[in-house]
Amino acid sequence: KDSYKDGIIYSNTEISPNIYEIVLEGEFKGLPGQFYMIRGWNGLDPFLPRPISIADLDNGKIKFLYEVRGRGTHIISRLKKGDRLSVLGPLGNGFNLEVQGKIALLSGGIGIAPMLYLAKNLSGEVTIYSGFRNNAYFLDQIKPYVKNIFIATEDGSNGHKGFVTELFDPSKYDLVLTCGPTPMMEVVIKMCEGQVPVYVSMESRMACGIGACLGCTIETIRGMERVCKEGPVFKGEEVVL
Ligand code: FES
């Protein structure tokens, strides 16, 4: 079952500078927090697959957000409706969706990717705190599923000028879920410690995505664990940062 299959591109749109939303048609499954390995081919130019988390899933279509960072994502960004992409998934675990009550989502940059599908599937009262370098994106789609949105940008062009963690008060929530750059998640874990349970979605470079290459391991309180298999979602207190 661990083999790549084709997804047909339905749309591939730049929603903010260097940030793309790609929608594929096909038979897809997955839980919030899970990811797919995505591999594109441009003529004879293959690249290593990239792990990309599920941004949304419904009616035979799956959505992913990605940031153009290197050659692989640049190739994906050139693909058009009707082109094919090879995908493998869903992979990894997912977020804890059982909790009721007040839930805070914290995202940094492209860490906003899993938040739409997550907000849709949580039954508690959801507030999202999203930080960006400059332009905010994707929040228009998340808006119908959350009670409040707080925005911070490093240059102050949207919302609060500074870090999104400066807006966040962990004592107001029953559960915190976060995805973003490691230094941000480190701050979130520290803020929540002893107050509220926090789950983090870790990012890692991945070659296989299925637990075989050990290229994605991180240090946890249990020893080294694979982000692609035991993660990408970990309890905050389990991760050694
Ligand atoms: Fe190969 Fe995780 S990417 S073990």
py3Dmol code that shows the C-alpha trace and the ligand (Angstrom):
import py3Dmol

protein = """\
ATOM      1  CA  LYS A   1       0.000   0.000   0.000  1.00  0.00           C
ATOM      2  CA  ASP A   2       3.020   2.297   0.347  1.00  0.00           C
ATOM      3  CA  SER A   3       3.222   3.251  -3.284  1.00  0.00           C
ATOM      4  CA  TYR A   4       2.816   6.516  -5.139  1.00  0.00           C
ATOM      5  CA  LYS A   5      -0.290   7.172  -7.154  1.00  0.00           C
ATOM      6  CA  ASP A   6      -1.277   9.936  -9.544  1.00  0.00           C
ATOM      7  CA  GLY A   7      -3.294  12.966  -8.632  1.00  0.00           C
ATOM      8  CA  ILE A   8      -4.613  15.179 -11.404  1.00  0.00           C
ATOM      9  CA  ILE A   9      -4.150  18.892 -10.835  1.00  0.00           C
ATOM     10  CA  TYR A  10      -7.435  20.758 -10.663  1.00  0.00           C
ATOM     11  CA  SER A  11      -5.870  24.121  -9.799  1.00  0.00           C
ATOM     12  CA  ASN A  12      -2.500  25.525  -8.740  1.00  0.00           C
ATOM     13  CA  THR A  13      -2.704  29.141  -7.625  1.00  0.00           C
ATOM     14  CA  GLU A  14      -0.306  31.630  -6.069  1.00  0.00           C
ATOM     15  CA  ILE A  15      -2.306  33.017  -3.111  1.00  0.00           C
ATOM     16  CA  SER A  16       0.506  35.208  -1.741  1.00  0.00           C
ATOM     17  CA  PRO A  17       4.044  35.833  -3.033  1.00  0.00           C
ATOM     18  CA  ASN A  18       5.719  32.386  -3.253  1.00  0.00           C
ATOM     19  CA  ILE A  19       2.799  30.664  -1.464  1.00  0.00           C
ATOM     20  CA  TYR A  20       0.737  28.315  -3.610  1.00  0.00           C
ATOM     21  CA  GLU A  21      -2.491  26.419  -3.112  1.00  0.00           C
ATOM     22  CA  ILE A  22      -2.732  23.242  -5.174  1.00  0.00           C
ATOM     23  CA  VAL A  23      -5.889  21.139  -5.510  1.00  0.00           C
ATOM     24  CA  LEU A  24      -5.773  17.567  -6.812  1.00  0.00           C
ATOM     25  CA  GLU A  25      -8.593  15.351  -7.992  1.00  0.00           C
ATOM     26  CA  GLY A  26      -8.644  11.668  -7.090  1.00  0.00           C
ATOM     27  CA  GLU A  27      -9.389   9.231  -4.294  1.00  0.00           C
ATOM     28  CA  PHE A  28      -7.925  10.802  -1.191  1.00  0.00           C
ATOM     29  CA  LYS A  29      -8.218  10.171   2.534  1.00  0.00           C
ATOM     30  CA  GLY A  30      -6.632  11.631   5.618  1.00  0.00           C
ATOM     31  CA  LEU A  31      -7.010  13.234   9.028  1.00  0.00           C
ATOM     32  CA  PRO A  32      -6.079  16.760  10.082  1.00  0.00           C
ATOM     33  CA  GLY A  33      -2.339  16.822  10.788  1.00  0.00           C
ATOM     34  CA  GLN A  34      -1.517  13.966   8.418  1.00  0.00           C
ATOM     35  CA  PHE A  35       0.545  14.638   5.303  1.00  0.00           C
ATOM     36  CA  TYR A  36       1.313  13.346   1.833  1.00  0.00           C
ATOM     37  CA  MET A  37       4.643  12.935   0.103  1.00  0.00           C
ATOM     38  CA  ILE A  38       4.446  14.795  -3.193  1.00  0.00           C
ATOM     39  CA  ARG A  39       6.662  14.191  -6.161  1.00  0.00           C
ATOM     40  CA  GLY A  40       6.544  16.028  -9.460  1.00  0.00           C
ATOM     41  CA  TRP A  41       8.196  15.268 -12.728  1.00  0.00           C
ATOM     42  CA  ASN A  42       9.132  17.811 -15.315  1.00  0.00           C
ATOM     43  CA  GLY A  43      10.417  16.043 -18.395  1.00  0.00           C
ATOM     44  CA  LEU A  44      13.250  13.872 -17.107  1.00  0.00           C
ATOM     45  CA  ASP A  45      13.961  16.008 -14.085  1.00  0.00           C
ATOM     46  CA  PRO A  46      12.829  14.164 -10.968  1.00  0.00           C
ATOM     47  CA  PHE A  47      13.293  15.534  -7.470  1.00  0.00           C
ATOM     48  CA  LEU A  48      13.062  14.160  -3.994  1.00  0.00           C
ATOM     49  CA  PRO A  49       9.503  13.997  -2.729  1.00  0.00           C
ATOM     50  CA  ARG A  50       8.355  16.676  -0.275  1.00  0.00           C
ATOM     51  CA  PRO A  51       6.145  16.150   2.785  1.00  0.00           C
ATOM     52  CA  ILE A  52       3.143  18.482   2.581  1.00  0.00           C
ATOM     53  CA  SER A  53       0.334  18.501   5.132  1.00  0.00           C
ATOM     54  CA  ILE A  54      -3.320  18.211   4.180  1.00  0.00           C
ATOM     55  CA  ALA A  55      -4.854  21.691   3.961  1.00  0.00           C
ATOM     56  CA  ASP A  56      -8.350  20.496   3.117  1.00  0.00           C
ATOM     57  CA  LEU A  57     -10.121  17.418   1.894  1.00  0.00           C
ATOM     58  CA  ASP A  58     -13.608  16.988   0.556  1.00  0.00           C
ATOM     59  CA  ASN A  59     -15.598  15.479  -2.294  1.00  0.00           C
ATOM     60  CA  GLY A  60     -12.758  13.760  -4.074  1.00  0.00           C
ATOM     61  CA  LYS A  61     -10.466  16.763  -3.962  1.00  0.00           C
ATOM     62  CA  ILE A  62      -7.461  17.392  -1.746  1.00  0.00           C
ATOM     63  CA  LYS A  63      -5.825  20.757  -1.107  1.00  0.00           C
ATOM     64  CA  PHE A  64      -2.246  21.486  -0.129  1.00  0.00           C
ATOM     65  CA  LEU A  65      -0.445  24.750   0.586  1.00  0.00           C
ATOM     66  CA  TYR A  66       3.255  25.023  -0.159  1.00  0.00           C
ATOM     67  CA  GLU A  67       5.952  27.644  -0.145  1.00  0.00           C
ATOM     68  CA  VAL A  68       8.356  27.799  -3.085  1.00  0.00           C
ATOM     69  CA  ARG A  69      11.705  27.285  -1.396  1.00  0.00           C
ATOM     70  CA  GLY A  70      13.864  25.339  -3.819  1.00  0.00           C
ATOM     71  CA  ARG A  71      13.969  23.493  -7.113  1.00  0.00           C
ATOM     72  CA  GLY A  72      11.329  20.887  -6.231  1.00  0.00           C
ATOM     73  CA  THR A  73       8.661  23.321  -5.110  1.00  0.00           C
ATOM     74  CA  HIS A  74       9.552  25.624  -8.003  1.00  0.00           C
ATOM     75  CA  ILE A  75       8.829  22.764 -10.436  1.00  0.00           C
ATOM     76  CA  ILE A  76       5.495  22.061  -8.709  1.00  0.00           C
ATOM     77  CA  SER A  77       4.584  25.758  -8.946  1.00  0.00           C
ATOM     78  CA  ARG A  78       4.902  25.631 -12.774  1.00  0.00           C
ATOM     79  CA  LEU A  79       2.410  22.776 -13.131  1.00  0.00           C
ATOM     80  CA  LYS A  80      -1.013  23.494 -14.632  1.00  0.00           C
ATOM     81  CA  LYS A  81      -4.570  22.159 -14.456  1.00  0.00           C
ATOM     82  CA  GLY A  82      -4.659  18.666 -15.968  1.00  0.00           C
ATOM     83  CA  ASP A  83      -0.988  17.903 -15.185  1.00  0.00           C
ATOM     84  CA  ARG A  84      -0.216  14.988 -12.906  1.00  0.00           C
ATOM     85  CA  LEU A  85       1.602  14.764  -9.597  1.00  0.00           C
ATOM     86  CA  SER A  86       2.664  11.594  -7.796  1.00  0.00           C
ATOM     87  CA  VAL A  87       1.480  11.445  -4.229  1.00  0.00           C
ATOM     88  CA  LEU A  88       1.848   9.005  -1.342  1.00  0.00           C
ATOM     89  CA  GLY A  89      -0.371   9.154   1.703  1.00  0.00           C
ATOM     90  CA  PRO A  90      -1.995   9.856   4.028  1.00  0.00           C
ATOM     91  CA  LEU A  91       1.060   9.483   6.275  1.00  0.00           C
ATOM     92  CA  GLY A  92       1.889  10.059   9.932  1.00  0.00           C
ATOM     93  CA  ASN A  93      -0.459  10.487  12.851  1.00  0.00           C
ATOM     94  CA  GLY A  94      -2.856  13.404  13.217  1.00  0.00           C
ATOM     95  CA  PHE A  95      -4.006  15.968  15.746  1.00  0.00           C
ATOM     96  CA  ASN A  96      -6.115  15.057  18.752  1.00  0.00           C
ATOM     97  CA  LEU A  97      -9.672  16.011  17.719  1.00  0.00           C
ATOM     98  CA  GLU A  98     -11.476  14.653  20.783  1.00  0.00           C
ATOM     99  CA  VAL A  99     -11.072  17.646  23.057  1.00  0.00           C
ATOM    100  CA  GLN A 100     -14.034  19.905  23.731  1.00  0.00           C
ATOM    101  CA  GLY A 101     -13.899  23.381  25.184  1.00  0.00           C
ATOM    102  CA  LYS A 102     -11.720  26.272  24.098  1.00  0.00           C
ATOM    103  CA  ILE A 103      -9.018  25.461  21.616  1.00  0.00           C
ATOM    104  CA  ALA A 104      -6.226  27.721  20.381  1.00  0.00           C
ATOM    105  CA  LEU A 105      -4.458  27.114  17.076  1.00  0.00           C
ATOM    106  CA  LEU A 106      -1.105  28.848  16.617  1.00  0.00           C
ATOM    107  CA  SER A 107       0.572  28.978  13.251  1.00  0.00           C
ATOM    108  CA  GLY A 108       3.763  30.539  11.954  1.00  0.00           C
ATOM    109  CA  GLY A 109       4.157  31.160   8.223  1.00  0.00           C
ATOM    110  CA  ILE A 110       3.342  28.143   6.067  1.00  0.00           C
ATOM    111  CA  GLY A 111       2.519  26.307   9.343  1.00  0.00           C
ATOM    112  CA  ILE A 112      -0.989  27.605   8.654  1.00  0.00           C
ATOM    113  CA  ALA A 113      -1.337  24.786   6.084  1.00  0.00           C
ATOM    114  CA  PRO A 114      -3.058  22.168   8.323  1.00  0.00           C
ATOM    115  CA  MET A 115      -5.226  24.704  10.180  1.00  0.00           C
ATOM    116  CA  LEU A 116      -8.238  24.842   7.852  1.00  0.00           C
ATOM    117  CA  TYR A 117      -8.891  21.104   7.840  1.00  0.00           C
ATOM    118  CA  LEU A 118      -8.172  21.045  11.565  1.00  0.00           C
ATOM    119  CA  ALA A 119     -10.544  23.924  12.437  1.00  0.00           C
ATOM    120  CA  LYS A 120     -13.296  22.268  10.367  1.00  0.00           C
ATOM    121  CA  ASN A 121     -12.993  19.033  12.325  1.00  0.00           C
ATOM    122  CA  LEU A 122     -12.677  20.327  15.870  1.00  0.00           C
ATOM    123  CA  SER A 123     -15.879  20.488  17.876  1.00  0.00           C
ATOM    124  CA  GLY A 124     -14.756  22.995  20.512  1.00  0.00           C
ATOM    125  CA  GLU A 125     -14.640  26.768  20.248  1.00  0.00           C
ATOM    126  CA  VAL A 126     -11.625  27.554  18.099  1.00  0.00           C
ATOM    127  CA  THR A 127      -9.446  30.666  18.073  1.00  0.00           C
ATOM    128  CA  ILE A 128      -6.539  30.986  15.668  1.00  0.00           C
ATOM    129  CA  TYR A 129      -3.356  33.019  16.132  1.00  0.00           C
ATOM    130  CA  SER A 130      -1.388  33.319  12.904  1.00  0.00           C
ATOM    131  CA  GLY A 131       1.997  34.898  12.415  1.00  0.00           C
ATOM    132  CA  PHE A 132       3.529  35.830   9.053  1.00  0.00           C
ATOM    133  CA  ARG A 133       6.608  37.619   7.800  1.00  0.00           C
ATOM    134  CA  ASN A 134       4.527  40.226   5.946  1.00  0.00           C
ATOM    135  CA  ASN A 135       1.305  39.331   4.111  1.00  0.00           C
ATOM    136  CA  ALA A 136      -1.302  37.216   5.849  1.00  0.00           C
ATOM    137  CA  TYR A 137      -2.825  34.455   3.699  1.00  0.00           C
ATOM    138  CA  PHE A 138      -5.328  31.558   3.856  1.00  0.00           C
ATOM    139  CA  LEU A 139      -7.217  33.054   6.820  1.00  0.00           C
ATOM    140  CA  ASP A 140     -10.159  34.013   4.591  1.00  0.00           C
ATOM    141  CA  GLN A 141     -10.817  30.286   4.103  1.00  0.00           C
ATOM    142  CA  ILE A 142     -10.407  29.472   7.814  1.00  0.00           C
ATOM    143  CA  LYS A 143     -12.633  32.316   9.014  1.00  0.00           C
ATOM    144  CA  PRO A 144     -16.001  30.465   8.808  1.00  0.00           C
ATOM    145  CA  TYR A 145     -14.731  27.758  11.187  1.00  0.00           C
ATOM    146  CA  VAL A 146     -13.242  29.844  14.000  1.00  0.00           C
ATOM    147  CA  LYS A 147     -14.562  32.249  16.618  1.00  0.00           C
ATOM    148  CA  ASN A 148     -11.610  34.660  16.612  1.00  0.00           C
ATOM    149  CA  ILE A 149      -8.588  35.400  14.470  1.00  0.00           C
ATOM    150  CA  PHE A 150      -5.443  37.147  15.722  1.00  0.00           C
ATOM    151  CA  ILE A 151      -2.789  38.166  13.213  1.00  0.00           C
ATOM    152  CA  ALA A 152       0.796  39.262  13.697  1.00  0.00           C
ATOM    153  CA  THR A 153       3.387  40.166  11.080  1.00  0.00           C
ATOM    154  CA  GLU A 154       7.074  40.855  11.547  1.00  0.00           C
ATOM    155  CA  ASP A 155       6.880  44.126   9.607  1.00  0.00           C
ATOM    156  CA  GLY A 156       3.470  45.210  10.940  1.00  0.00           C
ATOM    157  CA  SER A 157       1.825  45.181   7.503  1.00  0.00           C
ATOM    158  CA  ASN A 158      -1.057  43.041   8.862  1.00  0.00           C
ATOM    159  CA  GLY A 159      -2.266  43.009  12.464  1.00  0.00           C
ATOM    160  CA  HIS A 160       0.124  43.199  15.407  1.00  0.00           C
ATOM    161  CA  LYS A 161       3.743  44.097  14.612  1.00  0.00           C
ATOM    162  CA  GLY A 162       5.878  41.382  16.158  1.00  0.00           C
ATOM    163  CA  PHE A 163       5.444  37.718  17.036  1.00  0.00           C
ATOM    164  CA  VAL A 164       2.071  36.041  17.273  1.00  0.00           C
ATOM    165  CA  THR A 165       3.017  34.528  20.638  1.00  0.00           C
ATOM    166  CA  GLU A 166       2.900  38.079  22.049  1.00  0.00           C
ATOM    167  CA  LEU A 167      -0.885  38.047  21.502  1.00  0.00           C
ATOM    168  CA  PHE A 168      -1.447  34.639  23.038  1.00  0.00           C
ATOM    169  CA  ASP A 169      -2.647  33.908  26.575  1.00  0.00           C
ATOM    170  CA  PRO A 170      -2.503  30.136  27.249  1.00  0.00           C
ATOM    171  CA  SER A 171      -4.565  30.410  30.453  1.00  0.00           C
ATOM    172  CA  LYS A 172      -7.716  31.013  28.355  1.00  0.00           C
ATOM    173  CA  TYR A 173      -7.655  27.596  26.648  1.00  0.00           C
ATOM    174  CA  ASP A 174      -8.230  23.890  27.253  1.00  0.00           C
ATOM    175  CA  LEU A 175      -6.013  22.739  24.376  1.00  0.00           C
ATOM    176  CA  VAL A 176      -3.364  24.292  22.147  1.00  0.00           C
ATOM    177  CA  LEU A 177      -2.315  22.985  18.719  1.00  0.00           C
ATOM    178  CA  THR A 178       0.593  24.543  16.889  1.00  0.00           C
ATOM    179  CA  CYS A 179       2.506  24.291  13.636  1.00  0.00           C
ATOM    180  CA  GLY A 180       5.289  26.603  12.533  1.00  0.00           C
ATOM    181  CA  PRO A 181       9.009  27.275  12.743  1.00  0.00           C
ATOM    182  CA  THR A 182      10.759  25.419  15.584  1.00  0.00           C
ATOM    183  CA  PRO A 183      11.727  28.589  17.553  1.00  0.00           C
ATOM    184  CA  MET A 184       8.062  29.645  17.607  1.00  0.00           C
ATOM    185  CA  MET A 185       6.850  26.222  18.745  1.00  0.00           C
ATOM    186  CA  GLU A 186       9.541  26.255  21.442  1.00  0.00           C
ATOM    187  CA  VAL A 187       8.069  29.495  22.814  1.00  0.00           C
ATOM    188  CA  VAL A 188       4.531  28.068  22.619  1.00  0.00           C
ATOM    189  CA  ILE A 189       5.557  24.911  24.508  1.00  0.00           C
ATOM    190  CA  LYS A 190       7.212  26.992  27.255  1.00  0.00           C
ATOM    191  CA  MET A 191       4.170  29.288  27.563  1.00  0.00           C
ATOM    192  CA  CYS A 192       1.790  26.332  27.900  1.00  0.00           C
ATOM    193  CA  GLU A 193       3.922  24.308  30.310  1.00  0.00           C
ATOM    194  CA  GLY A 194       2.004  23.402  33.462  1.00  0.00           C
ATOM    195  CA  GLN A 195      -1.095  25.284  32.235  1.00  0.00           C
ATOM    196  CA  VAL A 196      -2.622  23.645  29.196  1.00  0.00           C
ATOM    197  CA  PRO A 197      -1.869  20.583  27.014  1.00  0.00           C
ATOM    198  CA  VAL A 198      -0.110  21.509  23.764  1.00  0.00           C
ATOM    199  CA  TYR A 199       0.459  19.444  20.625  1.00  0.00           C
ATOM    200  CA  VAL A 200       3.069  20.415  18.038  1.00  0.00           C
ATOM    201  CA  SER A 201       3.351  19.395  14.402  1.00  0.00           C
ATOM    202  CA  MET A 202       7.060  19.028  13.699  1.00  0.00           C
ATOM    203  CA  GLU A 203       8.663  19.787  10.383  1.00  0.00           C
ATOM    204  CA  SER A 204      11.540  17.726   9.079  1.00  0.00           C
ATOM    205  CA  ARG A 205      13.286  16.920   5.832  1.00  0.00           C
ATOM    206  CA  MET A 206      12.028  13.553   4.674  1.00  0.00           C
ATOM    207  CA  ALA A 207      13.271  11.146   2.045  1.00  0.00           C
ATOM    208  CA  CYS A 208      10.894   8.175   2.345  1.00  0.00           C
ATOM    209  CA  GLY A 209       7.987   9.406   4.507  1.00  0.00           C
ATOM    210  CA  ILE A 210       7.162   5.860   5.585  1.00  0.00           C
ATOM    211  CA  GLY A 211       9.562   5.202   8.438  1.00  0.00           C
ATOM    212  CA  ALA A 212      12.266   3.382   6.475  1.00  0.00           C
ATOM    213  CA  CYS A 213      15.183   5.795   6.006  1.00  0.00           C
ATOM    214  CA  LEU A 214      15.456   7.306   9.524  1.00  0.00           C
ATOM    215  CA  GLY A 215      16.296  10.643   7.885  1.00  0.00           C
ATOM    216  CA  CYS A 216      13.609  12.550   9.766  1.00  0.00           C
ATOM    217  CA  THR A 217      14.314  11.643  13.397  1.00  0.00           C
ATOM    218  CA  ILE A 218      14.068  14.152  16.225  1.00  0.00           C
ATOM    219  CA  GLU A 219      14.966  13.873  19.897  1.00  0.00           C
ATOM    220  CA  THR A 220      12.099  13.062  22.248  1.00  0.00           C
ATOM    221  CA  ILE A 221      11.949  12.093  25.912  1.00  0.00           C
ATOM    222  CA  ARG A 222      11.693   8.458  24.707  1.00  0.00           C
ATOM    223  CA  GLY A 223      14.788   8.739  22.498  1.00  0.00           C
ATOM    224  CA  MET A 224      15.028   9.418  18.775  1.00  0.00           C
ATOM    225  CA  GLU A 225      11.693   9.169  16.936  1.00  0.00           C
ATOM    226  CA  ARG A 226      10.660   9.528  13.305  1.00  0.00           C
ATOM    227  CA  VAL A 227       8.655  12.630  12.427  1.00  0.00           C
ATOM    228  CA  CYS A 228       7.034  10.750   9.526  1.00  0.00           C
ATOM    229  CA  LYS A 229       5.920   7.744  11.578  1.00  0.00           C
ATOM    230  CA  GLU A 230       5.611   8.545  15.302  1.00  0.00           C
ATOM    231  CA  GLY A 231       4.771  12.163  14.302  1.00  0.00           C
ATOM    232  CA  PRO A 232       4.461  14.647  12.806  1.00  0.00           C
ATOM    233  CA  VAL A 233       2.225  15.554  15.768  1.00  0.00           C
ATOM    234  CA  PHE A 234       3.832  15.174  19.197  1.00  0.00           C
ATOM    235  CA  LYS A 235       2.813  16.241  22.692  1.00  0.00           C
ATOM    236  CA  GLY A 236       4.746  19.401  23.524  1.00  0.00           C
ATOM    237  CA  GLU A 237       6.335  17.905  26.618  1.00  0.00           C
ATOM    238  CA  GLU A 238       7.630  14.892  24.644  1.00  0.00           C
ATOM    239  CA  VAL A 239       9.821  16.902  22.290  1.00  0.00           C
ATOM    240  CA  VAL A 240      13.376  17.837  23.273  1.00  0.00           C
ATOM    241  CA  LEU A 241      14.093  21.215  21.673  1.00  0.00           C
TER     242      LEU A 241
END
"""
ligand_1 = """\
4
FES
Fe 12.292 8.211 6.082
Fe 10.958 9.410 8.079
S 11.395 10.170 6.129
S 11.999 7.510 8.124
"""
view = py3Dmol.view(width=600, height=400)
view.addModel(protein, "pdb")
view.setStyle({"model": 0}, {"cartoon": {"style": "trace"}})
view.addModel(ligand_1, "xyz")
view.setStyle({"model": 1}, {"stick": {}})
view.zoomTo()
view.show()
